[in-house]
Amino acid sequence: MTGKARILVVEGETPVAMMMVNVLTQAGCDVLAASSGEKGIELAQEAKFDLIVLDTDLPHGNGFEVCSELKQRHLTRHVPIIFIGGRLHEEDRHRAIELGAVDYIEKPFGASEFISRILSYVGPAQTRHKPSPLDVSDESADADAKGFRNAAQGNQ
């Protein structure tokens, strides 16, 4: 075992998924990505993940349905899920928590906020659920954040 956190990113927008994979990899995580809920469920059943990042809006379905399915399955019911959503309605946050998610991050977000919140759930046991310092360079994080914001604005 490598000791690296294994994270599954389920995100339908390729530029956003690439940004997430990039910053998580730079932070020392092993990351796999799926572009649909169906593929995300399949990957989650094939490998053990420490955390799943799940978009609320996916092609052919939504993240809430995927979360519900994952929480019903034996292999994935205890894996923390963090939702990523392009619009924040209070009912979305409540629904995510009711389904068993540990956090909800609103798009667009900066790379620093994203990685800090993700790492707070997958760091060493003594530091979990506490913000972790950003392990990627500011220049790289700023470039990733700008790319993410541009991708997010193109989809509004």
C-alpha angles and dihedrals in degrees: 000000000000097000089231119130111254111220131183116206115200106189128146097203109080098207091050092046090050091052092051093047091048097052093042091050091048088052090057102261128136104234135190123183134207125190097205138040091241092055091044092055090047093051092044089057094048100051138026114250129191092209141003123215107204129189116220093220115054133163110271096007142000140273093249090064091047092049091050090051093048092049090053094054121088096225096050108028094099098042110111113243125203116194123217115201135181094209125034117215115168089235090059091055091047092047091050092052092045089054090053104264117150098210145003122215119195120223131266099046135155123254091244094056092044097051094042093054094044094048091049087071100041105036123106113308092256092056102039117128091019121102112262125211117259111261097194125084117267090237092054092044091050092050091049092047092050091049091049093049091049091050092047093048091051090060098052 
